[in-house]
Amino acid sequence: MAKRTLVRRVDNSARISYDDSTSEIIFERYNTATAAWEESLKINLPAKRITLIADVDDDLKINFGRTNKYALRYDSSTDSWVLSDEVNDKDCLEVGRNGAIKVRGSIEFI
């Protein structure tokens, strides 16, 4: 694997690398407890796929859409994923671990 570091924080706590063999951009953080680099996000350019590698004990939020109008958030207290409207500050949809989908508020079909 020909992996090259593209960007590294000054304190070496995080880095962004590129893997020539898989054409992936890899975001890594340094775990001081294990003294090893851990992958947290991979972007596979040919497959146009993003793989998020996160501890599910931690709450996680990913903003998306033009000017970050929406967010996908993992809520560890309910063990579910929540889609929210960031502009109006309201949750729209919740998907539980069992696949159950809950609609929060109203839905407008276009």
MDTraj code that builds the backbone (N, CA, C; nanometers):
import mdtraj as md
import numpy as np

residues = "MET ALA LYS ARG THR LEU VAL ARG ARG VAL ASP ASN SER ALA ARG ILE SER TYR ASP ASP SER THR SER GLU ILE ILE PHE GLU ARG TYR ASN THR ALA THR ALA ALA TRP GLU GLU SER LEU LYS ILE ASN LEU PRO ALA LYS ARG ILE THR LEU ILE ALA ASP VAL ASP ASP ASP LEU LYS ILE ASN PHE GLY ARG THR ASN LYS TYR ALA LEU ARG TYR ASP SER SER THR ASP SER TRP VAL LEU SER ASP GLU VAL ASN ASP LYS ASP CYS LEU GLU VAL GLY ARG ASN GLY ALA ILE LYS VAL ARG GLY SER ILE GLU PHE ILE".split()
xyz = np.array([
    [0.0851, -0.1172, 0.0000],
    [0.0000, 0.0000, 0.0000],
    [0.0896, 0.1233, 0.0000],
    [0.0681, 0.2079, -0.0946],
    [0.1434, 0.3332, -0.1020],
    [0.0570, 0.4436, -0.0435],
    [0.0739, 0.4658, 0.0858],
    [-0.0065, 0.5642, 0.1561],
    [0.0780, 0.6872, 0.1840],
    [0.0246, 0.8029, 0.1439],
    [0.0977, 0.9276, 0.1630],
    [0.0186, 1.0212, 0.2527],
    [0.0853, 1.0825, 0.3482],
    [0.0208, 1.1807, 0.4348],
    [0.0114, 1.3127, 0.3600],
    [-0.1104, 1.3656, 0.3519],
    [-0.1337, 1.4921, 0.2831],
    [-0.1305, 1.6094, 0.3806],
    [-0.1981, 1.5938, 0.4933],
    [-0.2086, 1.6999, 0.5926],
    [-0.1950, 1.6368, 0.7306],
    [-0.1222, 1.7035, 0.8192],
    [-0.1063, 1.6545, 0.9561],
    [-0.1128, 1.7734, 1.0507],
    [-0.1846, 1.7546, 1.1617],
    [-0.1881, 1.8610, 1.2624],
    [-0.0505, 1.8772, 1.3234],
    [-0.0215, 1.9947, 1.3692],
    [0.1090, 2.0251, 1.4269],
    [0.1384, 1.9344, 1.5466],
    [0.0351, 1.9056, 1.6265],
    [0.0565, 1.8220, 1.7450],
    [0.0472, 1.6718, 1.7135],
    [0.0365, 1.6370, 1.5838],
    [0.0284, 1.4975, 1.5375],
    [-0.0911, 1.4211, 1.5938],
    [-0.2014, 1.4887, 1.6248],
    [-0.3194, 1.4207, 1.6769],
    [-0.4127, 1.3734, 1.5660],
    [-0.3969, 1.4274, 1.4450],
    [-0.4819, 1.3878, 1.3334],
    [-0.4061, 1.4069, 1.2022],
    [-0.4459, 1.3263, 1.1030],
    [-0.3844, 1.3411, 0.9710],
    [-0.4820, 1.2961, 0.8629],
    [-0.4567, 1.3440, 0.7436],
    [-0.5320, 1.3037, 0.6249],
    [-0.4314, 1.2413, 0.5299],
    [-0.4639, 1.1195, 0.4831],
    [-0.3719, 1.0469, 0.3949],
    [-0.4431, 1.0065, 0.2671],
    [-0.3628, 0.9715, 0.1670],
    [-0.4155, 0.9207, 0.0411],
    [-0.3490, 0.7868, 0.0123],
    [-0.4308, 0.6858, -0.0189],
    [-0.3808, 0.5525, -0.0492],
    [-0.3846, 0.5325, -0.2006],
    [-0.2669, 0.5249, -0.2631],
    [-0.2579, 0.5086, -0.4091],
    [-0.3194, 0.3783, -0.4578],
    [-0.3073, 0.2715, -0.3801],
    [-0.3534, 0.1402, -0.4265],
    [-0.5057, 0.1284, -0.4293],
    [-0.5756, 0.2025, -0.3415],
    [-0.7222, 0.1938, -0.3375],
    [-0.7911, 0.3228, -0.3807],
    [-0.7149, 0.4271, -0.4044],
    [-0.7688, 0.5597, -0.4372],
    [-0.8645, 0.6094, -0.3293],
    [-0.8200, 0.5971, -0.2035],
    [-0.9007, 0.6412, -0.0901],
    [-0.8318, 0.7558, -0.0174],
    [-0.9143, 0.8506, 0.0253],
    [-0.8682, 0.9553, 0.1156],
    [-0.9075, 0.9087, 0.2550],
    [-0.8115, 0.9083, 0.3486],
    [-0.8338, 0.8514, 0.4809],
    [-0.8076, 0.9567, 0.5883],
    [-0.9064, 0.9768, 0.6754],
    [-0.8930, 1.0659, 0.7893],
    [-0.8610, 0.9788, 0.9105],
    [-0.7523, 1.0117, 0.9809],
    [-0.7099, 0.9306, 1.0938],
    [-0.6851, 1.0176, 1.2162],
    [-0.7000, 0.9573, 1.3337],
    [-0.6654, 1.0251, 1.4577],
    [-0.5693, 0.9360, 1.5341],
    [-0.4841, 0.9992, 1.6130],
    [-0.3852, 0.9237, 1.6892],
    [-0.4411, 0.8918, 1.8270],
    [-0.4464, 0.7637, 1.8607],
    [-0.4954, 0.7183, 1.9899],
    [-0.3758, 0.7051, 2.0836],
    [-0.3667, 0.7928, 2.1801],
    [-0.2516, 0.7901, 2.2712],
    [-0.2541, 0.6681, 2.3628],
    [-0.3726, 0.6128, 2.3904],
    [-0.3823, 0.4950, 2.4775],
    [-0.3210, 0.3716, 2.4123],
    [-0.3396, 0.3570, 2.2814],
    [-0.2857, 0.2398, 2.2104],
    [-0.1595, 0.2734, 2.1319],
    [-0.1248, 0.4012, 2.1270],
    [-0.0083, 0.4486, 2.0509],
    [-0.0155, 0.4052, 1.9048],
    [-0.1347, 0.4233, 1.8473],
    [-0.1549, 0.3828, 1.7072],
    [-0.2511, 0.4785, 1.6382],
    [-0.2377, 0.4859, 1.5047],
    [-0.3298, 0.5654, 1.4244],
    [-0.4572, 0.4852, 1.4025],
    [-0.5737, 0.5506, 1.4142],
    [-0.7029, 0.4865, 1.3926],
    [-0.7781, 0.5617, 1.2840],
    [-0.8339, 0.4876, 1.1895],
    [-0.9116, 0.5494, 1.0824],
    [-1.0471, 0.5923, 1.1369],
    [-1.0911, 0.7114, 1.0971],
    [-1.2223, 0.7583, 1.1394],
    [-1.3155, 0.7824, 1.0206],
    [-1.2582, 0.8031, 0.9011],
    [-1.3393, 0.8269, 0.7822],
    [-1.2587, 0.7910, 0.6594],
    [-1.3248, 0.7230, 0.5643],
    [-1.2610, 0.6903, 0.4364],
    [-1.3502, 0.7381, 0.3230],
    [-1.2885, 0.7963, 0.2226],
    [-1.3617, 0.8363, 0.1021],
    [-1.3007, 0.7585, -0.0130],
    [-1.3789, 0.6659, -0.0694],
    [-1.3348, 0.5866, -0.1828],
    [-1.3753, 0.6616, -0.3089],
    [-1.2775, 0.7185, -0.3782],
    [-1.3062, 0.8046, -0.4926],
    [-1.3675, 0.7294, -0.6107],
    [-1.3134, 0.6127, -0.6538],
    [-1.3747, 0.5448, -0.7688],
    [-1.5180, 0.4983, -0.7426],
    [-1.5451, 0.4498, -0.6216],
    [-1.6790, 0.3989, -0.5900],
    [-1.7738, 0.5095, -0.5447],
    [-1.7200, 0.6306, -0.5229],
    [-1.7988, 0.7439, -0.4729],
    [-1.8704, 0.7042, -0.3434],
    [-1.7931, 0.6421, -0.2527],
    [-1.8483, 0.5910, -0.1275],
    [-1.7721, 0.6502, -0.0089],
    [-1.8466, 0.6898, 0.0929],
    [-1.7868, 0.7408, 0.2162],
    [-1.8143, 0.6392, 0.3260],
    [-1.7108, 0.5978, 0.3961],
    [-1.7247, 0.5053, 0.5077],
    [-1.6875, 0.5785, 0.6349],
    [-1.7819, 0.5856, 0.7261],
    [-1.7592, 0.6513, 0.8532],
    [-1.7302, 0.5450, 0.9573],
    [-1.6185, 0.5587, 1.0254],
    [-1.5781, 0.4633, 1.1274],
    [-1.5779, 0.5392, 1.2589],
    [-1.6771, 0.5120, 1.3440],
    [-1.6902, 0.5884, 1.4684],
    [-1.7328, 0.4971, 1.5824],
    [-1.7001, 0.5381, 1.7024],
    [-1.7487, 0.4674, 1.8204],
    [-1.8959, 0.5004, 1.8364],
    [-1.9801, 0.3966, 1.8425],
    [-2.1236, 0.4230, 1.8533],
    [-2.1651, 0.4632, 1.9937],
    [-2.0716, 0.4676, 2.0879],
    [-2.1016, 0.5191, 2.2205],
    [-2.1003, 0.6712, 2.2203],
    [-2.0408, 0.7292, 2.1190],
    [-2.0295, 0.8739, 2.1094],
    [-2.1386, 0.9292, 2.0196],
    [-2.1921, 1.0452, 2.0564],
    [-2.2850, 1.1135, 1.9676],
    [-2.2054, 1.1697, 1.8521],
    [-2.2648, 1.1677, 1.7359],
    [-2.1958, 1.2057, 1.6145],
    [-2.2910, 1.2884, 1.5301],
    [-2.2402, 1.3916, 1.4641],
    [-2.3253, 1.4761, 1.3811],
    [-2.2519, 1.5095, 1.2522],
    [-2.3205, 1.4894, 1.1394],
    [-2.2649, 1.5190, 1.0075],
    [-2.3580, 1.6187, 0.9393],
    [-2.3093, 1.7382, 0.9123],
    [-2.3887, 1.8379, 0.8411],
    [-2.3711, 1.8197, 0.6918],
    [-2.4786, 1.8436, 0.6157],
    [-2.4716, 1.8299, 0.4712],
    [-2.5729, 1.9228, 0.4056],
    [-2.5721, 1.9245, 0.2736],
    [-2.6597, 2.0131, 0.1980],
    [-2.5910, 2.1454, 0.1728],
    [-2.6430, 2.2187, 0.0784],
    [-2.5841, 2.3483, 0.0485],
    [-2.5896, 2.4359, 0.1727],
    [-2.4809, 2.4876, 0.2142],
    [-2.4621, 2.5694, 0.3356],
    [-2.5054, 2.4960, 0.4628],
    [-2.4878, 2.3633, 0.4633],
    [-2.5136, 2.2807, 0.5828],
    [-2.6522, 2.3001, 0.6422],
    [-2.7546, 2.2950, 0.5584],
    [-2.8910, 2.3150, 0.6060],
    [-2.9466, 2.1943, 0.6807],
    [-2.8864, 2.0775, 0.6614],
    [-2.9381, 1.9549, 0.7219],
    [-2.8275, 1.8846, 0.7997],
    [-2.8689, 1.7924, 0.8869],
    [-2.7705, 1.7161, 0.9637],
    [-2.8213, 1.5748, 0.9860],
    [-2.7278, 1.4810, 0.9873],
    [-2.7552, 1.3437, 1.0256],
    [-2.6799, 1.3235, 1.1560],
    [-2.7525, 1.2828, 1.2592],
    [-2.6945, 1.2757, 1.3926],
    [-2.7199, 1.1385, 1.4534],
    [-2.6166, 1.0800, 1.5150],
    [-2.6357, 0.9572, 1.5911],
    [-2.6619, 0.9964, 1.7358],
    [-2.7727, 0.9475, 1.7890],
    [-2.8110, 0.9768, 1.9273],
    [-2.7893, 0.8502, 2.0097],
    [-2.6827, 0.8483, 2.0898],
    [-2.6497, 0.7282, 2.1660],
    [-2.7505, 0.7000, 2.2769],
    [-2.8235, 0.8010, 2.3221],
    [-2.9219, 0.7787, 2.4291],
    [-3.0407, 0.6965, 2.3802],
    [-3.0744, 0.7084, 2.2516],
    [-3.1855, 0.6306, 2.1947],
    [-3.1381, 0.5263, 2.0936],
    [-3.0061, 0.5201, 2.0703],
    [-2.9470, 0.4263, 1.9745],
    [-3.0145, 0.4395, 1.8382],
    [-3.0234, 0.5628, 1.7896],
    [-3.0913, 0.5877, 1.6627],
    [-3.0207, 0.6982, 1.5842],
    [-3.0516, 0.7033, 1.4547],
    [-3.0031, 0.8094, 1.3663],
    [-3.1165, 0.9079, 1.3466],
    [-3.0860, 1.0367, 1.3529],
    [-3.1874, 1.1409, 1.3421],
    [-3.1483, 1.2364, 1.2305],
    [-3.2413, 1.2622, 1.1400],
    [-3.2232, 1.3606, 1.0333],
    [-3.2888, 1.4895, 1.0802],
    [-3.2148, 1.5990, 1.0779],
    [-3.2702, 1.7248, 1.1280],
    [-3.2545, 1.8379, 1.0281],
    [-3.3464, 1.9323, 1.0400],
    [-3.3462, 2.0558, 0.9621],
    [-3.2755, 2.1595, 1.0483],
    [-3.1533, 2.1969, 1.0106],
    [-3.0729, 2.2872, 1.0914],
    [-3.1214, 2.4321, 1.0846],
    [-3.1845, 2.4693, 0.9741],
    [-3.2326, 2.6067, 0.9579],
    [-3.3466, 2.6347, 1.0551],
    [-3.4413, 2.5400, 1.0624],
    [-3.5574, 2.5570, 1.1507],
    [-3.5383, 2.4908, 1.2859],
    [-3.4213, 2.4337, 1.3092],
    [-3.3864, 2.3709, 1.4365],
    [-3.4909, 2.2689, 1.4822],
    [-3.5215, 2.1715, 1.3927],
    [-3.6171, 2.0679, 1.4307],
    [-3.5758, 1.9338, 1.3703],
    [-3.6071, 1.8284, 1.4429],
    [-3.5812, 1.6935, 1.3950],
    [-3.6941, 1.6512, 1.3030],
    [-3.6596, 1.5828, 1.1928],
    [-3.7586, 1.5443, 1.0936],
    [-3.7882, 1.3940, 1.0940],
    [-3.6816, 1.3146, 1.1099],
    [-3.6955, 1.1704, 1.0929],
    [-3.5998, 1.0993, 1.1871],
    [-3.6434, 0.9861, 1.2415],
    [-3.5580, 0.9061, 1.3288],
    [-3.5624, 0.7617, 1.2821],
    [-3.4445, 0.7006, 1.2687],
    [-3.4354, 0.5600, 1.2293],
    [-3.3676, 0.4854, 1.3431],
    [-3.4411, 0.3912, 1.4026],
    [-3.3886, 0.3141, 1.5143],
    [-3.3043, 0.1967, 1.4664],
    [-3.2333, 0.1344, 1.5599],
    [-3.1477, 0.0211, 1.5269],
    [-3.2282, -0.0941, 1.4665],
    [-3.3534, -0.1095, 1.5083],
    [-3.4378, -0.2165, 1.4567],
    [-3.4986, -0.1843, 1.3200],
    [-3.4648, -0.0688, 1.2657],
    [-3.5151, -0.0289, 1.1342],
    [-3.6450, 0.0486, 1.1390],
    [-3.7005, 0.0650, 1.2584],
    [-3.8248, 0.1412, 1.2722],
    [-3.7997, 0.2873, 1.2385],
    [-3.8888, 0.3451, 1.1592],
    [-3.8764, 0.4850, 1.1183],
    [-3.9855, 0.5652, 1.1871],
    [-3.9465, 0.6706, 1.2551],
    [-4.0409, 0.7593, 1.3220],
    [-4.0330, 0.8958, 1.2553],
    [-4.1482, 0.9496, 1.2223],
    [-4.1543, 1.0840, 1.1656],
    [-4.1767, 1.1811, 1.2804],
    [-4.0922, 1.2810, 1.2889],
    [-4.1074, 1.3840, 1.3918],
    [-4.1597, 1.5098, 1.3244],
    [-4.2772, 1.5523, 1.3592],
    [-4.3369, 1.6697, 1.2951],
    [-4.4159, 1.6282, 1.1726],
    [-4.4285, 1.7166, 1.0775],
    [-4.5076, 1.6894, 0.9578],
    [-4.4176, 1.6705, 0.8375],
    [-4.4703, 1.5986, 0.7385],
    [-4.3978, 1.5745, 0.6133],
    [-4.4762, 1.6376, 0.4991],
    [-4.4070, 1.7043, 0.4119],
    [-4.4706, 1.7624, 0.2948],
    [-4.4204, 1.6877, 0.1731],
    [-4.5109, 1.6276, 0.0981],
    [-4.4731, 1.5551, -0.0227],
    [-4.4806, 1.6486, -0.1421],
    [-4.3751, 1.6490, -0.2204],
    [-4.3704, 1.7405, -0.3360],
    [-4.3823, 1.6599, -0.4620],
])
top = md.Topology()
chain = top.add_chain()
for i, resn in enumerate(residues, 1):
    res = top.add_residue(resn, chain, resSeq=i)
    for name in ("N", "CA", "C"):
        top.add_atom(name, md.element.get_by_symbol(name[0]), res)
traj = md.Trajectory(xyz[None], top)
